Amino acid sequence: MSRTWALTVFLVQGLFGSLAGIVPLAAALAFGLIAFEYGMDQSQFVVVAGIGIGTICLLTTLLLEGRANRASSYPLVARLHHRAELLGAVVLGSLCITTVLASLITLTNLLTHRLTLDWPSALWLVPTWLAFWLFVAALSLLLSPLTSREGSHLVGYTLLVALLVASDRRAWLASHRQEWLVRVVTKILWPFSTLLSTASAASHGQSYWIALTLTLACAGVLFSLAATLFETKDLLWAE
C-alpha cells in the first residue's frame, strides 16, 4: 500500500507540474460556472453534478495514465511486484483529485447560494458519487494506450460511443422495431442510472443498494481486465 501511495503522489505531482494539470482545473471551473448558472437543488445536483464531475474524473484518469505511460515511469514499473499497483495509483490519484474538485465546486456554489442541500440526506452523495466515479476511473483504464493491447482502447471508445448514442436514441430505435437493442442498452445502463436516480429521489431502498453493489462490481471487473492486459504488456515496444 505504501508503494501505491508513493506512486499516487508521483503521478499527481507530475500532472500538476505540467501544463496538462490545467485541464481538470479548467474543466471544473467551467462546469461550476455553467451548470449552476440558474441554481440547482439537491435532486438535480445528484444527477447533473455526479455525471459532470464523473466526466472530469474520466478526463483526469486519462491524463494520469498519460503520465504513467512515459518512458521515465518504466524504471518504477520494473521495481513493482505487480503492475496493477500502478493502475491502483492512477485510480487513487484520480479519485483524490476528483473529490477535491467536487468539494470546491460544491462549497463555492453553496456559499454563493446557487446550490441548496438538505442535511443530513445530502451525505448520501458520498457513497453514491464515489461508487460512480470509481466505475468511471476503472473504465478509463481501458480507454488509454497504457493498458491497450493491439488497439483495444480504440475498440473501447467505439463501444462506449455506440452505447451512449443508442441510449440517446432509444425512442428512435423503438419506433424502428429495434426493441431488443433498447432492452440491451437499458439493462447495461441500469445500475448507473438507477444509482443516480434513486439517490436523486432520496430513495435508498433495495434498488439503490443493488445498483450500488453492481456499480462497484463492474468497476472491479473493469479494473481486473485492465490489470490483466497491462501485466504482460511489452512496454519497451509499446504500440
C-alpha positions in Angstrom: 0.0 0.0 0.0 2.9 2.4 0.7 4.2 1.9 -2.8 0.7 2.7 -4.2 0.6 5.9 -2.2 4.1 6.8 -3.4 3.2 6.2 -7.0 0.0 8.3 -6.5 2.0 11.2 -5.2 4.5 10.8 -8.0 1.8 10.8 -10.7 -0.3 13.7 -9.2 2.8 15.9 -8.7 3.9 15.1 -12.3 0.5 16.0 -13.6 0.2 19.4 -11.8 3.9 20.1 -12.5 3.0 20.2 -16.2 0.6 22.3 -18.4 -1.7 19.3 -18.5 -2.6 19.9 -14.9 -4.6 23.0 -16.0 -7.1 20.7 -17.9 -9.0 19.3 -14.9 -8.9 22.6 -13.1 -10.3 24.4 -16.2 -12.9 21.7 -16.7 -14.1 22.0 -13.0 -14.2 25.8 -13.3 -16.2 25.7 -16.5 -18.6 23.2 -15.1 -19.1 25.0 -11.8 -19.9 28.3 -13.6 -22.1 27.0 -16.4 -24.0 24.2 -14.7 -25.0 26.3 -11.7 -25.8 29.5 -13.6 -29.5 29.3 -12.7 -29.1 27.5 -9.4 -29.7 23.8 -8.6 -31.5 21.9 -5.9 -30.3 18.6 -4.4 -32.2 16.3 -6.7 -30.7 17.9 -9.7 -27.3 18.2 -8.1 -27.1 14.4 -7.5 -27.5 13.6 -11.2 -26.1 16.6 -13.1 -23.1 17.1 -10.9 -22.5 13.4 -10.5 -22.3 12.9 -14.3 -20.5 16.2 -14.9 -17.8 15.6 -12.3 -17.7 12.0 -13.4 -16.6 13.2 -16.8 -13.9 15.3 -15.2 -12.8 12.1 -13.3 -12.6 10.2 -16.7 -10.5 13.0 -18.1 -8.2 13.2 -15.1 -7.7 9.4 -15.1 -6.7 9.6 -18.8 -4.2 12.4 -18.0 -2.7 10.4 -15.2 -2.4 7.4 -17.4 -0.6 9.5 -19.9 1.9 10.5 -17.3 2.3 6.8 -16.3 2.8 5.8 -19.9 6.0 7.8 -20.3 9.4 6.1 -20.5 10.5 7.8 -17.3 8.0 5.7 -15.4 9.2 2.4 -16.7 12.0 2.0 -14.1 9.3 2.4 -11.4 7.1 -0.2 -13.1 10.1 -2.6 -13.2 10.5 -2.4 -9.4 6.8 -3.2 -8.7 5.8 -6.7 -7.5 2.7 -6.3 -9.6 2.0 -3.8 -12.3 -1.6 -3.5 -11.0 -0.1 -1.3 -8.3 0.5 1.4 -10.9 -3.1 1.2 -12.1 -4.3 1.4 -8.5 -2.2 4.6 -8.1 -3.8 6.0 -11.2 -7.3 5.3 -9.9 -6.5 6.6 -6.4 -4.9 9.7 -7.7 -7.9 10.4 -10.0 -10.4 9.9 -7.2 -8.4 12.2 -4.9 -8.3 15.0 -7.5 -11.9 14.5 -8.4 -13.0 14.6 -4.7 -11.1 17.8 -4.1 -12.6 19.5 -7.2 -16.1 18.2 -6.3 -15.7 19.7 -2.8 -14.6 23.0 -4.2 -17.4 23.1 -6.7 -20.0 22.2 -4.0 -18.6 24.6 -1.4 -18.3 27.5 -3.8 -21.9 27.2 -5.0 -23.2 26.7 -1.5 -21.6 30.0 -0.4 -22.9 31.8 -3.5 -26.4 30.4 -2.8 -26.6 28.8 -6.2 -27.0 25.3 -4.6 -29.3 24.1 -1.9 -28.7 20.9 0.0 -30.9 19.1 2.6 -28.9 17.8 5.6 -28.3 15.1 6.6 -29.7 13.4 3.5 -27.1 15.2 1.4 -24.5 12.9 2.9 -25.8 10.1 0.7 -23.9 11.9 -2.1 -20.7 10.5 -0.8 -21.2 6.7 -1.4 -23.3 7.4 -4.5 -20.7 9.5 -6.2 -17.6 7.6 -5.0 -19.1 4.3 -6.4 -19.9 6.0 -9.7 -16.6 7.7 -10.0 -14.7 4.5 -9.2 -16.5 2.9 -12.1 -15.6 5.8 -14.4 -12.0 5.6 -13.3 -11.8 1.9 -13.9 -13.5 2.3 -17.3 -10.9 5.0 -18.2 -8.1 2.4 -17.7 -9.4 0.5 -20.7 -9.6 3.7 -22.8 -5.9 4.5 -22.5 -2.9 3.4 -24.6 -1.3 2.4 -21.2 -3.2 -0.8 -21.0 -4.1 -1.1 -24.7 -3.2 -4.3 -26.5 -3.4 -4.2 -30.3 -5.6 -1.1 -30.3 -8.1 -2.4 -27.7 -8.6 1.1 -26.4 -10.0 2.2 -29.7 -12.5 -0.7 -29.5 -13.4 0.6 -26.1 -14.1 4.1 -27.4 -16.2 2.7 -30.2 -18.3 0.6 -27.9 -18.7 3.4 -25.4 -19.8 5.9 -28.1 -22.2 3.4 -29.6 -23.7 2.7 -26.2 -24.2 6.4 -25.5 -25.7 7.1 -28.9 -28.0 4.1 -28.6 -29.1 5.3 -25.2 -29.8 8.8 -26.5 -31.8 7.4 -29.5 -33.9 4.8 -27.6 -37.2 6.3 -28.9 -36.0 6.3 -32.5 -34.8 2.7 -32.1 -38.1 1.6 -30.6 -40.0 3.2 -33.5 -37.9 1.3 -36.0 -38.6 -2.1 -34.4 -35.3 -2.3 -32.5 -36.8 -3.0 -29.1 -34.3 -5.7 -28.5 -31.5 -3.2 -28.7 -33.3 -0.8 -26.4 -33.7 -3.6 -23.9 -30.0 -4.5 -24.1 -28.9 -0.8 -23.6 -31.3 -0.3 -20.8 -30.0 -3.4 -18.9 -26.4 -2.4 -19.4 -27.0 1.2 -18.1 -29.5 0.1 -15.3 -27.0 0.0 -12.4 -25.7 3.5 -13.1 -29.0 5.2 -14.0 -30.7 3.6 -11.0 -28.0 4.5 -8.6 -28.2 8.2 -9.6 -32.0 8.3 -10.0 -32.8 6.7 -6.7 -30.2 8.9 -4.9 -31.8 11.9 -6.6 -35.2 10.9 -5.3 -33.8 10.4 -1.8 -34.8 6.7 -2.0 -32.2 4.4 -0.5 -34.0 1.1 -0.5 -33.3 -2.2 -2.1 -32.9 -0.9 -5.7 -30.3 1.7 -4.5 -28.2 -0.9 -2.8 -28.4 -3.4 -5.7 -27.4 -0.7 -8.1 -24.5 0.4 -5.8 -23.3 -3.2 -5.5 -23.4 -3.8 -9.3 -21.6 -0.5 -10.0 -18.8 -1.5 -7.6 -18.7 -5.0 -9.1 -18.5 -3.5 -12.7 -15.6 -1.3 -11.5 -13.8 -4.4 -10.1 -14.3 -6.4 -13.3 -13.0 -3.5 -15.5 -10.0 -2.9 -13.2 -9.2 -6.7 -13.3 -9.4 -6.7 -17.1 -7.1 -3.6 -17.3 -4.6 -5.2 -14.9 -4.6 -8.4 -16.9 -3.9 -6.5 -20.2 -1.2 -4.4 -18.5 0.6 -7.2 -16.6 2.3 -8.8 -19.5 2.4 -5.9 -21.9 5.7 -5.2 -23.6 6.4 -1.6 -22.5 9.6 -1.3 -24.5 7.9 -1.9 -27.8 4.6 -0.2 -27.0 2.2 0.4 -29.8 
